[in-house]
Amino acid sequence: MLDSEELFRVAFNDAAIGMALVATDGRWLKVNRSLCGIVGYSEADLLKITFQDITHPDDLEKDLDCVRQMLAGEIRTYQIEKRYFHSNGYIVWILLNVSLVCDRHQQPLYFIAQIQDITQRKQAEARLKSLLTELERSNRDLKDFASVVSHDLISPLHKIQILSEFMQEDYAQVLDEQGLDYLNRIVQIRSRMQSLINDLLTFSLVTTQGQPFIEVNLTQVVQGVISDLETADTNAVLEVGELPTIAADPGQMYQLFQNLLSNSLKYCNPEITSVVKIYQNQASDSQYKIVVEDNGIGFDEVYLDHIFEPCQRLHNSSEYEGTGLGLAICRRIVERHGGSISAQSQLGQGAKFAIAFPR
């Protein structure tokens, strides 16, 4: 049976973290194997020096100030993050916990120090900080890009539109059939270019110019989208189930369901009545799951890995209007809200888009 002194010795020497007894002047009195491994010194070498000798100069004053407060009785323990110099010269980040041992007259005897190597954590924090800095720079670039697009591209398109309208009004009578065809093509190309630029702006600014999240009733959002789509002139049947209220950007929720419903109506099967269903499915404790399902022309699932990528089109633009950015915008919106979006389909048998939002 080990006595208390032997138990302390075994626990001290075999501890998984660095342990040390340190004199009030900073000399190492006793160190364990883990501490020697952290700083790269042998026990004999450490006992010849002080903790000040291996502490980074920028961290030393903070550490010594805590020591002074402890010796003055102002604090009982302290914890700091600081840097040691390894025997090979590189920096080791450590988490230091210190307490003071006093005699029966409350006179300081020595410190007990616990030392944990947190170098990997500090390196990960530095990488994360670098990534955040790069993300902020990227977001600024996106805003600058949006500003350039808004002014330098959209403005000339407006002028093309105005000039085209003047030509249609003033010269339609003097243009031959081919001339009118050219003019109509210019108008159509300008319109497609305008749509593409608008969608590029929306896609690029989803994460940088989104609005704060508030409570959003998705049933009301979908009903508003349906009203604005003016589907009364079509034969489509739209069935909307009871949808949840979630924390979201209301404008982006509108954009999401507008894109999905527009897709379902655009890629309808002209030989049958179009039916589009929007409903909640398989809600769980952690997620809301919402489905947008149609009976349209569908698509081959071989393209599942591509449909949410920017400017990926499965159909010729002469058959179906669009920029190829609608579903990419949907995915970016859903991901900004911490969710995911997936699709299922077969040619001629409609498509089903499933959205998962966190509760």
C-alpha positions as CSV (number, residue, x, y, z in Angstrom):
1,M,0.0,0.0,0.0
2,L,1.5,3.3,-1.1
3,D,1.6,6.2,1.5
4,S,0.4,9.7,0.6
5,E,3.9,10.9,-0.3
6,E,4.5,8.0,-2.6
7,L,1.1,8.5,-4.2
8,F,1.9,12.2,-4.9
9,R,5.3,11.3,-6.4
10,V,3.8,8.7,-8.7
11,A,0.9,11.0,-9.8
12,F,3.3,13.9,-10.3
13,N,5.9,12.0,-12.4
14,D,3.3,10.1,-14.5
15,A,0.8,12.9,-15.1
16,A,-0.2,13.3,-18.7
17,I,0.3,17.1,-18.5
18,G,3.4,19.0,-17.4
19,M,3.8,19.4,-13.7
20,A,6.3,21.4,-11.8
21,L,7.2,22.8,-8.3
22,V,8.6,26.3,-8.8
23,A,10.4,28.4,-6.2
24,T,9.0,31.9,-5.5
25,D,12.0,33.4,-7.5
26,G,11.2,31.3,-10.5
27,R,13.6,28.4,-10.2
28,W,12.4,25.0,-11.2
29,L,12.5,22.8,-8.0
30,K,10.9,19.6,-9.4
31,V,9.6,18.8,-12.9
32,N,7.9,15.7,-14.4
33,R,8.5,13.8,-17.7
34,S,5.6,15.5,-19.5
35,L,7.0,19.0,-18.9
36,C,10.4,17.9,-20.1
37,G,8.8,16.6,-23.3
38,I,6.9,19.8,-23.9
39,V,9.9,22.1,-23.7
40,G,12.6,19.7,-24.9
41,Y,14.9,20.0,-21.8
42,S,16.1,17.2,-19.5
43,E,15.1,17.4,-15.9
44,A,18.7,18.2,-14.9
45,D,18.9,21.1,-17.4
46,L,15.6,22.6,-16.3
47,L,16.6,22.5,-12.6
48,K,19.6,24.8,-13.5
49,I,17.4,27.6,-14.9
50,T,14.2,29.6,-14.1
51,F,10.9,29.7,-15.9
52,Q,11.8,33.3,-16.9
53,D,14.7,31.9,-19.0
54,I,12.4,30.0,-21.3
55,T,9.4,32.3,-21.3
56,H,8.8,34.5,-24.4
57,P,9.7,38.1,-23.6
58,D,6.3,39.4,-24.7
59,D,4.6,37.1,-22.2
60,L,6.9,37.5,-19.2
61,E,5.6,40.7,-17.6
62,K,2.0,39.3,-17.6
63,D,3.2,36.1,-15.9
64,L,5.4,38.0,-13.3
65,D,2.5,40.4,-12.5
66,C,0.3,37.3,-11.7
67,V,3.1,36.0,-9.5
68,R,3.4,39.3,-7.6
69,Q,-0.4,39.4,-7.0
70,M,-0.3,35.8,-5.7
71,L,2.6,36.5,-3.3
72,A,0.8,39.6,-2.1
73,G,-2.3,37.5,-1.3
74,E,-4.4,39.3,-3.8
75,I,-5.2,36.2,-5.8
76,R,-5.1,32.4,-4.9
77,T,-4.6,31.0,-8.4
78,Y,-4.1,32.2,-11.9
79,Q,-4.4,30.8,-15.4
80,I,-2.8,32.2,-18.5
81,E,-1.8,31.3,-22.0
82,K,1.9,32.0,-22.7
83,R,4.8,30.9,-24.9
84,Y,7.9,28.9,-24.0
85,F,11.0,28.6,-26.1
86,H,11.7,24.9,-26.8
87,S,15.3,23.8,-26.5
88,N,15.4,23.6,-30.3
89,G,14.5,27.2,-30.5
90,Y,10.9,27.1,-31.7
91,I,7.9,28.4,-29.8
92,V,5.6,26.2,-27.7
93,W,2.2,27.6,-26.6
94,I,1.1,26.4,-23.2
95,L,-1.9,26.8,-20.9
96,L,-0.5,27.5,-17.4
97,N,-2.4,27.0,-14.2
98,V,-0.6,28.0,-11.0
99,S,-1.4,27.8,-7.3
100,L,0.7,28.7,-4.2
101,V,1.7,26.4,-1.3
102,C,2.2,28.1,2.0
103,D,3.4,26.9,5.4
104,R,1.3,26.9,8.5
105,H,2.1,30.5,9.1
106,Q,0.8,31.4,5.6
107,Q,4.3,32.1,4.4
108,P,4.8,31.2,0.7
109,L,6.9,28.1,0.1
110,Y,6.6,27.3,-3.6
111,F,4.2,27.2,-6.6
112,I,2.5,24.2,-8.1
113,A,2.3,24.7,-11.9
114,Q,0.3,22.6,-14.4
115,I,1.4,23.1,-18.0
116,Q,-0.6,21.9,-21.1
117,D,0.8,22.1,-24.6
118,I,-1.8,24.0,-26.7
119,T,0.4,24.7,-29.7
120,Q,-1.8,22.8,-32.2
121,R,-4.9,24.7,-30.9
122,K,-3.2,28.1,-31.3
123,Q,-2.0,27.2,-34.8
124,A,-5.6,26.2,-35.7
125,E,-6.9,29.5,-34.3
126,A,-4.3,31.3,-36.4
127,R,-5.3,29.5,-39.5
128,L,-9.0,30.2,-38.8
129,K,-8.2,33.9,-38.3
130,S,-6.3,33.9,-41.6
131,L,-9.3,32.3,-43.3
132,L,-11.7,34.8,-41.8
133,T,-9.5,37.6,-43.0
134,E,-9.4,36.1,-46.4
135,L,-13.2,35.7,-46.4
136,E,-13.7,39.4,-45.4
137,R,-11.4,40.4,-48.3
138,S,-13.3,38.1,-50.6
139,N,-16.6,39.6,-49.5
140,R,-15.3,43.1,-50.1
141,D,-14.2,42.0,-53.6
142,L,-17.7,40.6,-54.2
143,K,-19.3,43.9,-53.2
144,D,-16.8,45.8,-55.5
145,F,-17.7,43.4,-58.3
146,A,-21.4,44.0,-57.7
147,S,-20.8,47.7,-57.9
148,V,-19.0,47.4,-61.2
149,V,-21.6,45.1,-62.7
150,S,-24.4,47.4,-61.6
151,H,-22.9,50.5,-63.2
152,D,-20.7,49.4,-66.0
153,L,-22.8,46.6,-67.5
154,I,-26.4,47.4,-66.6
155,S,-26.2,51.0,-67.7
156,P,-25.1,50.2,-71.3
157,L,-27.9,47.5,-71.4
158,H,-30.5,50.2,-70.5
159,K,-29.2,52.3,-73.4
160,I,-29.4,49.4,-75.8
161,Q,-33.0,48.9,-74.6
162,I,-33.9,52.6,-75.2
163,L,-32.3,52.7,-78.7
164,S,-34.0,49.4,-79.6
165,E,-37.3,50.8,-78.6
166,F,-36.6,54.0,-80.7
167,M,-35.8,51.9,-83.7
168,Q,-38.9,49.8,-83.3
169,E,-41.1,52.9,-83.0
170,D,-39.4,55.1,-85.7
171,Y,-38.0,52.6,-88.3
172,A,-40.1,49.5,-88.2
173,Q,-41.9,50.7,-91.4
174,V,-38.6,51.1,-93.3
175,L,-36.9,47.9,-92.2
176,D,-37.3,44.8,-94.3
177,E,-38.1,41.4,-92.8
178,Q,-34.5,40.5,-92.2
179,G,-33.8,43.9,-90.5
180,L,-36.8,43.5,-88.2
181,D,-35.6,40.0,-87.4
182,Y,-32.2,41.4,-86.5
183,L,-33.8,44.0,-84.3
184,N,-36.0,41.5,-82.5
185,R,-32.9,39.4,-81.8
186,I,-31.1,42.4,-80.3
187,V,-34.1,42.9,-78.0
188,Q,-34.1,39.3,-76.9
189,I,-30.4,39.1,-76.4
190,R,-30.5,42.3,-74.3
191,S,-33.3,40.8,-72.2
192,R,-31.3,37.6,-71.6
193,M,-28.2,39.5,-70.7
194,Q,-30.2,41.6,-68.3
195,S,-31.5,38.4,-66.6
196,L,-28.1,36.9,-66.5
197,I,-26.5,40.0,-64.8
198,N,-29.4,40.2,-62.3
199,D,-28.9,36.5,-61.4
200,L,-25.2,36.9,-61.1
201,L,-25.6,39.8,-58.7
202,T,-28.1,37.8,-56.6
203,F,-25.8,34.8,-56.6
204,S,-22.7,36.7,-55.6
205,L,-24.4,38.8,-52.9
206,V,-26.4,36.0,-51.1
207,T,-23.9,35.8,-48.2
208,T,-22.6,39.4,-48.2
209,Q,-25.8,41.4,-48.4
210,G,-28.3,39.1,-46.7
211,Q,-30.7,40.5,-44.1
212,P,-30.7,39.5,-40.4
213,F,-32.8,36.4,-39.6
214,I,-36.3,36.9,-38.1
215,E,-39.2,34.6,-37.6
216,V,-40.6,33.8,-41.1
217,N,-43.8,31.9,-41.8
218,L,-43.0,29.9,-44.9
219,T,-46.6,29.2,-45.7
220,Q,-47.2,33.0,-46.1
221,V,-44.0,33.3,-48.2
222,V,-45.1,30.6,-50.6
223,Q,-48.6,32.1,-50.9
224,G,-47.0,35.4,-51.7
225,V,-44.8,33.8,-54.4
226,I,-47.8,32.1,-56.0
227,S,-49.7,35.4,-56.0
228,D,-46.9,37.2,-57.7
229,L,-46.3,34.4,-60.3
230,E,-49.8,35.1,-61.6
231,T,-50.4,31.4,-62.3
232,A,-54.1,32.0,-62.8
233,D,-53.5,32.2,-66.6
234,T,-52.0,28.6,-66.6
235,N,-53.6,25.2,-66.0
236,A,-51.3,24.5,-63.1
237,V,-52.6,23.2,-59.8
238,L,-50.6,24.4,-56.8
239,E,-51.1,22.5,-53.5
240,V,-49.5,24.1,-50.5
241,G,-49.4,22.2,-47.2
242,E,-48.9,23.7,-43.7
243,L,-45.2,24.9,-43.6
244,P,-43.2,25.8,-40.5
245,T,-42.1,29.1,-39.2
246,I,-38.3,29.4,-39.1
247,A,-35.6,31.9,-38.3
248,A,-34.6,33.2,-41.8
249,D,-34.0,36.1,-44.1
250,P,-37.5,36.8,-45.5
251,G,-36.3,38.2,-48.8
252,Q,-34.1,35.1,-49.5
253,M,-36.9,32.7,-48.5
254,Y,-39.1,34.5,-51.1
255,Q,-36.2,34.1,-53.7
256,L,-35.8,30.5,-52.9
257,F,-39.4,29.4,-53.4
258,Q,-39.8,31.8,-56.3
259,N,-37.0,30.0,-58.1
260,L,-38.2,26.5,-57.3
261,L,-41.8,27.2,-58.2
262,S,-40.8,29.0,-61.4
263,N,-38.7,26.0,-62.4
264,S,-41.6,23.6,-61.8
265,L,-43.9,25.7,-63.9
266,K,-41.4,26.3,-66.6
267,Y,-40.5,22.6,-67.1
268,C,-44.1,21.4,-67.1
269,N,-45.4,18.6,-69.3
270,P,-47.6,20.3,-71.9
271,E,-49.7,17.2,-72.4
272,I,-51.0,17.0,-68.8
273,T,-52.2,19.4,-66.1
274,S,-49.3,20.6,-64.1
275,V,-49.4,19.8,-60.4
276,V,-46.9,21.4,-58.0
277,K,-47.0,20.4,-54.3
278,I,-45.2,22.2,-51.5
279,Y,-45.4,20.4,-48.2
280,Q,-43.5,19.6,-45.0
281,N,-42.2,16.1,-44.7
282,Q,-40.5,14.0,-42.0
283,A,-39.9,16.8,-39.5
284,S,-37.4,15.8,-36.8
285,D,-36.2,17.2,-33.5
286,S,-33.3,18.9,-35.3
287,Q,-34.6,19.7,-38.8
288,Y,-37.6,20.9,-40.8
289,K,-37.8,19.1,-44.2
290,I,-39.8,20.8,-47.0
291,V,-40.5,19.3,-50.4
292,V,-41.3,21.0,-53.7
293,E,-42.7,18.3,-56.0
294,D,-44.0,18.5,-59.6
295,N,-45.1,16.2,-62.4
296,G,-43.2,18.0,-65.1
297,I,-40.7,16.7,-67.7
298,G,-38.1,15.9,-65.1
299,F,-34.4,15.2,-65.8
300,D,-31.9,12.4,-65.8
301,E,-30.4,11.9,-62.4
302,V,-27.0,11.5,-64.1
303,Y,-27.0,15.3,-63.9
304,L,-27.6,15.5,-60.1
305,D,-24.1,16.6,-59.4
306,H,-24.4,19.5,-61.8
307,I,-27.8,21.1,-61.5
308,F,-26.9,23.2,-58.4
309,E,-23.7,24.5,-60.0
310,P,-23.7,28.0,-61.5
311,C,-24.7,28.3,-65.2
312,Q,-25.5,24.6,-65.6
313,R,-28.3,24.1,-68.1
314,L,-30.0,20.8,-69.0
315,H,-32.1,22.4,-71.8
316,N,-31.4,24.7,-74.8
317,S,-32.0,28.3,-74.0
318,S,-34.2,28.5,-77.2
319,E,-36.5,25.9,-75.6
320,Y,-36.6,27.2,-72.1
321,E,-35.7,30.7,-70.9
322,G,-33.3,31.0,-68.0
323,T,-29.7,31.8,-67.0
324,G,-28.7,28.5,-65.4
325,L,-28.3,30.2,-62.0
326,G,-31.6,29.7,-60.4
327,L,-30.8,26.4,-58.6
328,A,-27.3,27.6,-57.7
329,I,-28.9,30.6,-56.0
330,C,-31.3,28.3,-54.2
331,R,-28.4,26.2,-52.8
332,R,-26.4,29.2,-51.7
333,I,-29.5,30.6,-49.9
334,V,-30.2,27.3,-48.2
335,E,-26.6,26.9,-47.1
336,R,-26.5,30.4,-45.7
337,H,-29.4,29.3,-43.4
338,G,-27.4,26.2,-42.3
339,G,-29.5,23.8,-44.4
340,S,-29.1,21.5,-47.4
341,I,-31.0,21.0,-50.7
342,S,-31.2,17.8,-52.8
343,A,-33.2,16.6,-55.8
344,Q,-34.8,13.4,-57.2
345,S,-36.1,13.0,-60.7
346,Q,-36.7,10.8,-63.7
347,L,-37.2,11.8,-67.3
348,G,-40.9,12.4,-67.9
349,Q,-41.9,11.7,-64.3
350,G,-41.4,15.1,-62.6
351,A,-38.9,16.3,-60.1
352,K,-38.7,16.6,-56.3
353,F,-36.6,19.1,-54.4
354,A,-36.1,18.5,-50.7
355,I,-34.9,21.3,-48.4
356,A,-33.7,20.7,-44.9
357,F,-33.6,23.6,-42.5
358,P,-32.2,23.4,-38.9
359,R,-34.7,24.0,-36.1
